[in-house]
Amino acid sequence: MTDNLIDTYARILFDYHFLKQTIKKADCIFVLGSHDPSVADYASQLYHNGMAPFIIFSGGVVRPAGELRNTVPKTEAEAFFDIAVKKGVPPHAIILENEATNTGENFIFTKKLIQAQQLNFGSFILVQKPYMIRRTYATAMVQFKEFDFVVSAIADSYDTYLSRCAQNGISKERVISNMTGDLQRLKIYPERGFLIPMDIPEEVWNAYEKLIEAGYEGRMAS
């Protein structure tokens, strides 16, 4: 398959995954763990734009040195904390959740943290990578339905996001494999109760199958 065809199919997946909602002010910006440091950049931007007075970084996966601009291995939450502080977010405005290892746990453990610390948060801006926004929304509709929330990501197109990823040391192959993995999860996870069903247009599923045939299957759920 040619690179142009791969990009055509990947762009279809990217545009589908990037569910766009109108952003509004909230009590807290809730950032789900990721290997992509740009989600912390975006959360910091939202904070400085006055969209919320607090940020929760959730993520207990330990990333190797350099993956999230970290000089030593750190959890996603800890590395995001460092990025945000360097961008001028005051430490007292940041809350860390350092246990979650997947999207469902991001919500489960953050909800427990909110309850344990008696944080009076009723509304959230949920932040993730552009191609994980739809799954974040579908999961939140199960795990976070008692709260008011919108989902949001840095406003990139497929091509500009790939350029941003390259600057952060994230390969195109990794992005595409993650996107096919996320679409598979949107297909199979509703029956497991992990997220709500989402309509997957035929064009999107066909693009997924073409990318799987091309070998982009490195992040399939079992």
KOLVEXMAR-737031 format. One record per residue (C-alpha): x, y negated, z; residue in one letter; residue number from 0. Coordinates in nm, 3 decimals, decimal comma. Layout:
LUMMAR         X         Y         Z   aa     i
LUMMAR         X         Y         Z    A   NUM
...
//
This chain:
LUMMAR         X         Y         Z   aa     i
LUMMAR     0,000     0,000     0,000    M     0
LUMMAR     0,135    -0,344    -0,090    T     1
LUMMAR     0,209    -0,607     0,173    D     2
LUMMAR    -0,059    -0,829     0,021    N     3
LUMMAR    -0,323    -0,557     0,061    L     4
LUMMAR    -0,213    -0,490     0,419    I     5
LUMMAR    -0,248    -0,860     0,497    D     6
LUMMAR    -0,591    -0,870     0,330    T     7
LUMMAR    -0,722    -0,587     0,546    Y     8
LUMMAR    -0,551    -0,716     0,861    A     9
LUMMAR    -0,697    -1,061     0,806    R    10
LUMMAR    -1,047    -0,908     0,796    I    11
LUMMAR    -0,985    -0,742     1,133    L    12
LUMMAR    -0,833    -1,057     1,282    F    13
LUMMAR    -1,128    -1,275     1,178    D    14
LUMMAR    -1,375    -1,020     1,318    Y    15
LUMMAR    -1,195    -0,981     1,650    H    16
LUMMAR    -1,160    -1,357     1,699    F    17
LUMMAR    -1,508    -1,422     1,836    L    18
LUMMAR    -1,542    -1,798     1,865    K    19
LUMMAR    -1,750    -1,960     2,137    Q    20
LUMMAR    -1,792    -2,325     2,225    T    21
LUMMAR    -1,560    -2,402     2,513    I    22
LUMMAR    -1,690    -2,586     2,818    K    23
LUMMAR    -1,552    -2,690     3,155    K    24
LUMMAR    -1,545    -2,420     3,418    A    25
LUMMAR    -1,439    -2,351     3,777    D    26
LUMMAR    -1,142    -2,142     3,668    C    27
LUMMAR    -0,936    -2,031     3,368    I    28
LUMMAR    -0,901    -1,653     3,384    F    29
LUMMAR    -0,609    -1,519     3,178    V    30
LUMMAR    -0,597    -1,147     3,107    L    31
LUMMAR    -0,259    -0,973     3,094    G    32
LUMMAR    -0,075    -0,951     2,764    S    33
LUMMAR     0,260    -0,905     2,595    H    34
LUMMAR     0,204    -1,241     2,423    D    35
LUMMAR     0,330    -1,548     2,613    P    36
LUMMAR     0,118    -1,782     2,401    S    37
LUMMAR    -0,187    -1,696     2,613    V    38
LUMMAR    -0,013    -1,862     2,909    A    39
LUMMAR     0,075    -2,158     2,687    D    40
LUMMAR    -0,289    -2,195     2,593    Y    41
LUMMAR    -0,412    -2,162     2,950    A    42
LUMMAR    -0,171    -2,436     3,054    S    43
LUMMAR    -0,303    -2,656     2,774    Q    44
LUMMAR    -0,661    -2,599     2,891    L    45
LUMMAR    -0,561    -2,690     3,247    Y    46
LUMMAR    -0,396    -3,014     3,138    H    47
LUMMAR    -0,701    -3,095     2,926    N    48
LUMMAR    -0,909    -3,085     3,243    G    49
LUMMAR    -1,112    -2,778     3,148    M    50
LUMMAR    -1,073    -2,617     3,493    A    51
LUMMAR    -0,886    -2,695     3,818    P    52
LUMMAR    -0,750    -2,341     3,869    F    53
LUMMAR    -0,591    -2,062     3,669    I    54
LUMMAR    -0,598    -1,691     3,754    I    55
LUMMAR    -0,329    -1,484     3,584    F    56
LUMMAR    -0,415    -1,113     3,594    S    57
LUMMAR    -0,169    -0,843     3,494    G    58
LUMMAR     0,033    -0,585     3,681    G    59
LUMMAR     0,217    -0,435     3,384    V    60
LUMMAR     0,591    -0,498     3,429    V    61
LUMMAR     0,738    -0,646     3,113    R    62
LUMMAR     1,109    -0,604     3,033    P    63
LUMMAR     1,340    -0,903     3,040    A    64
LUMMAR     1,280    -1,133     2,746    G    65
LUMMAR     0,935    -1,011     2,643    E    66
LUMMAR     0,747    -1,291     2,819    L    67
LUMMAR     1,038    -1,538     2,829    R    68
LUMMAR     1,136    -1,372     3,158    N    69
LUMMAR     1,503    -1,326     3,240    T    70
LUMMAR     1,435    -1,024     3,464    V    71
LUMMAR     1,154    -0,763     3,456    P    72
LUMMAR     0,832    -0,916     3,590    K    73
LUMMAR     0,464    -0,842     3,593    T    74
LUMMAR     0,257    -1,021     3,333    E    75
LUMMAR     0,097    -1,237     3,601    A    76
LUMMAR     0,436    -1,339     3,743    E    77
LUMMAR     0,581    -1,417     3,401    A    78
LUMMAR     0,273    -1,620     3,307    F    79
LUMMAR     0,306    -1,808     3,635    F    80
LUMMAR     0,660    -1,910     3,539    D    81
LUMMAR     0,549    -2,025     3,194    I    82
LUMMAR     0,265    -2,233     3,335    A    83
LUMMAR     0,481    -2,397     3,602    V    84
LUMMAR     0,739    -2,488     3,338    K    85
LUMMAR     0,457    -2,652     3,146    K    86
LUMMAR     0,365    -2,866     3,444    G    87
LUMMAR     0,082    -2,669     3,604    V    88
LUMMAR     0,119    -2,710     3,984    P    89
LUMMAR     0,178    -2,378     4,164    P    90
LUMMAR    -0,109    -2,445     4,406    H    91
LUMMAR    -0,349    -2,435     4,111    A    92
LUMMAR    -0,243    -2,081     4,013    I    93
LUMMAR    -0,372    -1,754     4,159    I    94
LUMMAR    -0,203    -1,422     4,080    L    95
LUMMAR    -0,358    -1,079     4,041    E    96
LUMMAR    -0,066    -0,835     4,018    N    97
LUMMAR    -0,226    -0,490     3,995    E    98
LUMMAR    -0,428    -0,461     3,673    A    99
LUMMAR    -0,288    -0,240     3,398    T   100
LUMMAR    -0,569    -0,264     3,142    N   101
LUMMAR    -0,857    -0,488     3,039    T   102
LUMMAR    -1,116    -0,325     3,262    G   103
LUMMAR    -0,887    -0,355     3,563    E   104
LUMMAR    -0,824    -0,721     3,483    N   105
LUMMAR    -1,190    -0,780     3,558    F   106
LUMMAR    -1,230    -0,531     3,842    I   107
LUMMAR    -0,926    -0,643     4,040    F   108
LUMMAR    -0,981    -1,012     3,974    T   109
LUMMAR    -1,338    -0,983     4,101    K   110
LUMMAR    -1,208    -0,815     4,417    K   111
LUMMAR    -0,950    -1,092     4,459    L   112
LUMMAR    -1,218    -1,360     4,422    I   113
LUMMAR    -1,429    -1,190     4,687    Q   114
LUMMAR    -1,138    -1,124     4,924    A   115
LUMMAR    -1,016    -1,483     4,909    Q   116
LUMMAR    -1,374    -1,618     4,919    Q   117
LUMMAR    -1,312    -1,829     4,612    L   118
LUMMAR    -1,618    -2,025     4,511    N   119
LUMMAR    -1,585    -1,966     4,138    F   120
LUMMAR    -1,902    -1,922     3,937    G   121
LUMMAR    -1,783    -2,006     3,587    S   122
LUMMAR    -1,478    -1,907     3,386    F   123
LUMMAR    -1,293    -1,958     3,062    I   124
LUMMAR    -1,159    -1,613     2,971    L   125
LUMMAR    -0,832    -1,637     2,780    V   126
LUMMAR    -0,665    -1,370     2,568    Q   127
LUMMAR    -0,496    -1,324     2,232    K   128
LUMMAR    -0,718    -1,421     1,934    P   129
LUMMAR    -0,759    -1,062     1,819    Y   130
LUMMAR    -0,864    -0,945     2,168    M   131
LUMMAR    -1,137    -1,201     2,221    I   132
LUMMAR    -1,426    -0,984     2,102    R   133
LUMMAR    -1,324    -0,692     2,326    R   134
LUMMAR    -1,268    -0,931     2,616    T   135
LUMMAR    -1,622    -1,062     2,571    Y   136
LUMMAR    -1,773    -0,713     2,536    A   137
LUMMAR    -1,594    -0,596     2,851    T   138
LUMMAR    -1,688    -0,907     3,048    A   139
LUMMAR    -2,054    -0,845     2,963    M   140
LUMMAR    -2,024    -0,525     3,167    V   141
LUMMAR    -1,767    -0,610     3,433    Q   142
LUMMAR    -1,823    -0,984     3,484    F   143
LUMMAR    -2,190    -1,028     3,400    K   144
LUMMAR    -2,274    -1,199     3,729    E   145
LUMMAR    -2,058    -1,496     3,628    F   146
LUMMAR    -2,100    -1,768     3,368    D   147
LUMMAR    -1,817    -1,739     3,115    F   148
LUMMAR    -1,695    -1,820     2,768    V   149
LUMMAR    -1,408    -1,651     2,584    V   150
LUMMAR    -1,137    -1,850     2,415    S   151
LUMMAR    -0,797    -1,820     2,251    A   152
LUMMAR    -0,548    -2,048     2,084    I   153
LUMMAR    -0,705    -2,164     1,756    A   154
LUMMAR    -0,491    -1,974     1,507    D   155
LUMMAR    -0,562    -1,815     1,172    S   156
LUMMAR    -0,414    -1,474     1,099    Y   157
LUMMAR    -0,118    -1,629     0,921    D   158
LUMMAR    -0,041    -1,895     1,180    T   159
LUMMAR    -0,078    -1,640     1,458    Y   160
LUMMAR     0,176    -1,411     1,292    L   161
LUMMAR     0,414    -1,706     1,269    S   162
LUMMAR     0,364    -1,780     1,638    R   163
LUMMAR     0,421    -1,412     1,721    C   164
LUMMAR     0,744    -1,406     1,522    A   165
LUMMAR     0,870    -1,699     1,731    Q   166
LUMMAR     0,792    -1,494     2,043    N   167
LUMMAR     0,959    -1,178     1,913    G   168
LUMMAR     0,634    -0,994     1,837    I   169
LUMMAR     0,631    -0,803     1,509    S   170
LUMMAR     0,357    -0,804     1,248    K   171
LUMMAR     0,343    -0,424     1,278    E   172
LUMMAR     0,268    -0,452     1,648    R   173
LUMMAR    -0,008    -0,706     1,590    V   174
LUMMAR    -0,179    -0,494     1,325    I   175
LUMMAR    -0,152    -0,173     1,528    S   176
LUMMAR    -0,301    -0,355     1,827    N   177
LUMMAR    -0,590    -0,478     1,610    M   178
LUMMAR    -0,674    -0,130     1,484    T   179
LUMMAR    -0,652     0,000     1,841    G   180
LUMMAR    -0,890    -0,269     1,959    D   181
LUMMAR    -1,142    -0,189     1,687    L   182
LUMMAR    -1,131     0,179     1,780    Q   183
LUMMAR    -1,202     0,081     2,141    R   184
LUMMAR    -1,498    -0,134     2,035    L   185
LUMMAR    -1,632     0,176     1,860    K   186
LUMMAR    -1,581     0,438     2,133    I   187
LUMMAR    -1,581     0,250     2,464    Y   188
LUMMAR    -1,951     0,158     2,483    P   189
LUMMAR    -2,045     0,525     2,533    E   190
LUMMAR    -1,798     0,538     2,822    R   191
LUMMAR    -1,962     0,235     2,983    G   192
LUMMAR    -1,653     0,016     2,949    F   193
LUMMAR    -1,811    -0,252     2,729    L   194
LUMMAR    -2,129    -0,343     2,549    I   195
LUMMAR    -2,186    -0,223     2,190    P   196
LUMMAR    -2,079    -0,466     1,920    M   197
LUMMAR    -2,194    -0,451     1,559    D   198
LUMMAR    -1,903    -0,360     1,331    I   199
LUMMAR    -1,972    -0,461     0,969    P   200
LUMMAR    -1,894    -0,207     0,698    E   201
LUMMAR    -1,627    -0,433     0,548    E   202
LUMMAR    -1,447    -0,445     0,882    V   203
LUMMAR    -1,461    -0,068     0,935    W   204
LUMMAR    -1,338    -0,007     0,581    N   205
LUMMAR    -1,043    -0,240     0,642    A   206
LUMMAR    -0,969    -0,052     0,964    Y   207
LUMMAR    -0,967     0,282     0,783    E   208
LUMMAR    -0,733     0,148     0,515    K   209
LUMMAR    -0,489     0,026     0,780    L   210
LUMMAR    -0,505     0,359     0,963    I   211
LUMMAR    -0,422     0,534     0,633    E   212
LUMMAR    -0,126     0,298     0,600    A   213
LUMMAR     0,006     0,413     0,938    G   214
LUMMAR    -0,108     0,135     1,173    Y   215
LUMMAR    -0,233     0,369     1,442    E   216
LUMMAR     0,019     0,314     1,721    G   217
LUMMAR    -0,228     0,199     1,984    R   218
LUMMAR    -0,517     0,440     1,961    M   219
LUMMAR    -0,711     0,522     2,279    A   220
LUMMAR    -0,729     0,888     2,376    S   221
//
